[in-house]
Amino acid sequence: MRKSKSFARSRLAVAAGLSTGAVAAALLVAPTVAFAAVSINKSVAAPTDVVTVTDTTASPFTATTSVIELQTTTCNAKYQTPTTAILAPAISSPGSQTTSVVSFVVPAAAAGTNGQLKKWNICVYGGTVAGTSPLQNLVTSGSAANNWTLLVGYVPTTTPTFGLTGGGDTIKITPQDGQAIFTGVTTVGAAFTASADCPSTYTATPANLTATVTKSTTDNTATLTTPAGLASTTGAMSAYQLCLYNGAATSSALISQATFNVGQLALSQTTGPWGGLNGLNITSPNQFLAGNDTPGVIFNSAACAGTYSTQAVQAAGTTNASSNIGAVSVSTANTRKVTDSRLAVTVPALFATAPFGGNSTWNLCVYADQGSGALIASAPYTLTTVPSTSAVSPKAGPALGGSKIVVTGTALPTDGSMLTATLGGVALTNIVVLSSTAFSAVTPQHAPANNVALVITTAAGSHTLPGAYTFTPALKVAPNTAPSNKAVDIVVNGVGFQSANWQTSLLTGSHIVLVRGTYDPSTVSANRANPPIAECGNVLVLSDNEAICKLDLTKRLKADGSDYLAASAPATVTGTGSTTAGSRVLTDTAGTGFTQDMVGTNVTDAAGNVPAGTTVVRYISAGTVLMSANATGTLATGDVTFSPNLVRTGFTVTTTATSSPNFTVSAGLLASDVDKLLVATGLTADKISSYTSSTAGALTSNASAIVTAAAGSIYQSSLPVPEGAYNLIYVSNTAVGANGSDATYQQSSISSASTFTVSSF
């Protein structure tokens, strides 16, 4: 008959996800096999596991060097020639066999299809002579006669490795060594049993111990929710076997199994710092504290003792790092019974100094009292080091978020699901643990802020890295290009628009501006060092993260950025203009004729060396400007004319009094000509202030002279933004020197999403 079972630590223990130390032995109950006085140290084994057969009868194995065969049928009376159905595993330590013990290494060929379980009989022989060496299995009667069985296959792990009485826990099943045990299995049947061994075929009775398995579509894992029939009412955890089948019919065969432990307690955190001092909320669906008003609690690195008084209890904080064993009690003051089903404790310091480089699992043991009370409940509790961080790279990024950062530190959990982090109080996303010393993540959207803190949190606790990161204002604009002859609505995405101090004055308040290069409000000669060239004004705030503004590229700001630059009548630099064929550089040999206001004007020369449509794109000095096109010829010196964009010409202008702004034209005046520049021979150029008819209008000022049928032209009254690449930048305060005088000053950073191109079409 089979006797009580004791399980030596094996790959099955590892498969359950626990260490193979004292804790594993304490928490994990798994099967062994005994036939009369013959025992086998495991009933389920994986390839490369060592299985030991021990015979303690009065007349044990007769051979001093017994050997093993694994056979798929009842053991033959004599040693057989190995085949695919008869395997001859290697002895684990040749020469170490005795008349009572023989150990062998499970061969890889013993596993079933895709690593599933396959049943074998263990046959012990007195030699390796086929047809001659006798069978050493001495059990000759009963159901176990010559029938020492072993299931061989790759044992999956369950995450977590234990759950709560009453079920409801979601567990993930991960096959050992990546074996595809679920391949070809359309429906995976699952049932739990409190027996040491799984039934060889699926059974749906009782129904509250079966579960529905969901296979992953991306890997060879599966998940299930533990059924309500899993129960634990004792102090020690109850061991169940999770049995997996190739279907849910009564004929479906067992393909794998794993141990799953069930307890009464749910812990608010199952992992904590080795230094303790963290609060722990302990709850249960059972009234495990009923009648126990002063429970005792001990954290033990070994198995929980049956009673409180039978342990050598160390004082909290005493180091036991050298041996990694011991028991630490929780003081009465730090043990609070809240209800019959809830207990709160402060975890004591389980080590005085960091004792290890990884995790270590202990037992949380709850007793009826602190005298000689019996064990009433227990649960595993993992100790770990509290992680830390030392740096974030890069240290700054756009407030819109979406930037990838890498955080370096120590003792980081290698499972990303065990780690959360915030930057400036907002959660990081897409956390990927790269190693125990680094992880990557994506920054969140955050209001612009300097030197915000990074906080990482694990089950072991939290760590704060102050001044870790700066959220710089950043814009994303669309469209990001437009011609210089129109105004365009721009959709701007950013952060903090609702709290911005939007103003109409260009020298105060918040604005979105167009700048060549980086906006710089530093005071230089009473002006900004690098002022804007245009404003995206009339801002309509749709949300804190989105606004629409109007960017008018037909007019640009003055050099000091205080107002828009008014166009002047065509002006000629007489006799000193110079061009070089193939060059965009235009020079004034006198070195005095050019001004900043000429940027954006059209350039023509009397010699025809400047192509039609050429404009000034950059002012370099009073003697040098840069044109938009190369000169087609060389001009040593000559006349060069600069003019705003021509709207219309070919008509005459007449004024009748210098005391009146009224004028008449031969024909063609339009209502849209209001605010444009009227130029006529003998008349000072002036803006048209009103439209009367196609032949009459009024100037802004009284006519400077009386002219009759003077040749006239209409020009744009403003100069457009020159073609080229710019940046749209949000500025919280456009005052001169605001970056030094305003403590809350901010401006958005330059990025590919905020660049804007002004084109000719």
Steps between C-alpha positions, in 0.01 A plus 500: 500500500600860456613668813538866604697714260798726547625708209868571440565835339485469125431675178133481596574733790666741263205467267275618778700821504656467846859473610633158584593599854316445824214721395429295193485190712270673739260646248491246224347157541564265211482127447745217553432134446537209743448133415517299821849591626618620159476877441552725197585860576259641239209385292535776239838590354639705216787402268840533675337461844659244730261235632600286797356156577553380857434145632503476880362147535684230688600351164567796271641501146713190461740664254764742628492699176135501394399670175176657380278458199190706428237285332156596367346169612529291814865432577644195327651234721835535324701802375397595147692645206418876500254626235282807458257337742772381736746765621821443690567820695846583626583439864537842663829411674646182356641277771290660772220247488448290809286198576227737618535817285530570130467843332463574132477798267171532312581496125357765267336228288278407794284811464184475296403691186585872529628437852168366627489240776563138410458206736787257557565202726826506696670163472807419712729226367807326635699548183491592133500157337192487280274206579714403803539778762210459744240754606567640848145629563406280796135600544323195362143542613226759509422779256855638521671177404799575280330828406706795624375779275656833403345779297758683285440837340577869526323646802354849455525784751200684634503872567421553778593174667233525766150637539216569737249253633175523306673557167466802276874548437621537142810293439728477200636166390844512340647175364845406624792586270258638240362157416190520279286270714178661375584465129228306322271512803186681393340501844708472815312331781597599854407354835645533848540209737606480861645156430871456449451379144286623214250257346625367169187626322286810544220502753245775546406385848481695720415790269627762746855371448504540122607811313481645150841549337567781255797442271711797397496588132855637509698245700470156656353622828148473635291654776216387723301618800524274802168329584294551815566146623860576597488518878731543796395513864820390669804692616723357229426560136314227315666349194303421188611353172398699193431230244502594131344281230479494121128565515202510734354159419518204738748337261731804480852405610720674754766715329653688792458597862632752750464559871286794613474591867193648665487694824260701711683829480517782247785746557486863389850442365668166456846652462662751732833650602740293708525794738129474579304784666232487228137452589335174396124449471405134541150392407314171454160377381508287815460632853841368588532722807166411655561445873861618467520858622877515552647309207873446468686556176842368405696537178700181452760412239419133559170319535241637741511306828179346625490726805634843584720386788689227315715743301821675586367850443752771425445859598398724212798653324752238611712406204485145374661576170777245533268201520189644331282311748317598811173630635407858578192580705270797460455696821160527665493873427549431129234227481143626457196276474252710301221241457475124518609490136751786492838553663741792461868478591817702462761276343810486725853542374582147386866583433717773646703542181437402141559123508468398140492614142160355411167401647442264792167346595400471865182384673253731669365290787191602699432334839205499736702693759857595592540231760451144380231572247455266207572597142174623346609641163809566287611647171827545311664844517794594277779729616686717258723803492333839450588622150673831443556729204799713419441668163256566217620536141428732333433741786248715311231462241184655362201558724286324239659177616561195285879512542693184581721520807734253668517487878802347672503371855546194717294200613232558237251215457555313176125456458367827361154432645653536847619855434312828468645848472390862485673807365379822652208306649379359165543132415764383255373260234648212298741405779747240374752358746836473324686350796509519877672837459302669222157538347357702214169683494301762311443838661146625566345828399577751775479873550838663434708472817864496603673224698202281586547188712501139380327258737522125443286257697530125545363258754814569702425870527558829321804707411508865399761661277462878536576736213492212255340654192386826343184526291570768243214670317474356153262554214367282224364706212294426188532597228874558519545690175324782313578760230594854597204655320223387734384456858444144623330344802740282701389219733740500793532219753679558828439513874366778723310712247205563732721659764702710255479880529404571138542869405464713186804716573812351345720605792311341787311183588488163330539460124578242234768651280689414183876522545806428292707282729439516876297779654717703738341779708830602661544878499736628231492877434152519655370235258475121506812318388303289251146632467216334307446571133123435513229413749243222484229711656126504570544183707192282546558261792310175448645315801802508722682304232370651177460848351451656158680820400524712187845536342502789252810457284422808289636727773799474722597668823748781542854417600415563865186288469281775645271550201454407137735654247335741253615480142659803338479625146754349266849625591812501285860475612656710228823407333653281770321166458723206402429137402713201407377241251398178674490659847204592722699773675405859416735774618496875536847621420435808713419272793210712623195444279338184643270468801329217689167622361603394151455132591200369305511770232532428130838576342557631148804655336531720193744260333263204525746280691243415771230250390138610516326411826819507706458618859728589788501207742759615754657822618871454576628857531448851362713395206383140448170311461419150379263449209265209433657429158846512344591799286518412132774753429765712662436866572795701627283790612152614404149581613309245709133549592314347797121494494210333681274257314320668212123459499398705195636767265406670169260766625526873578445689827359849555478709816339844519607638839769448763237560762309186405583125497271438204634381167369366174637241261440440132349158574534171688492590869374209714356479848780253585753776434423656839814487721722459195764751395422752224807628314478775233752726333537821702296366793633368829401136532213443742257227600148499361260545790164472324335394175230713338472358151712341229636847425509671842636447850676665792853484642591465865636857500439810292658490159861616509463679167259580221559266206306451179491169312822388669615146426385283791554158653363312801735296719455282805531720807689238698799280430450122499693251706802395292510148368689253715489271803370628832370376835164563662565556870272558797627780726337558839614865515625686193632799692859601432726321750215286640726196526693680772226697670207256501549205736222308325631567149479210257542450129451187296795309368583450135401165356427347163129532582521879548701597191322707235603568142402817313495430128442696182195298400 
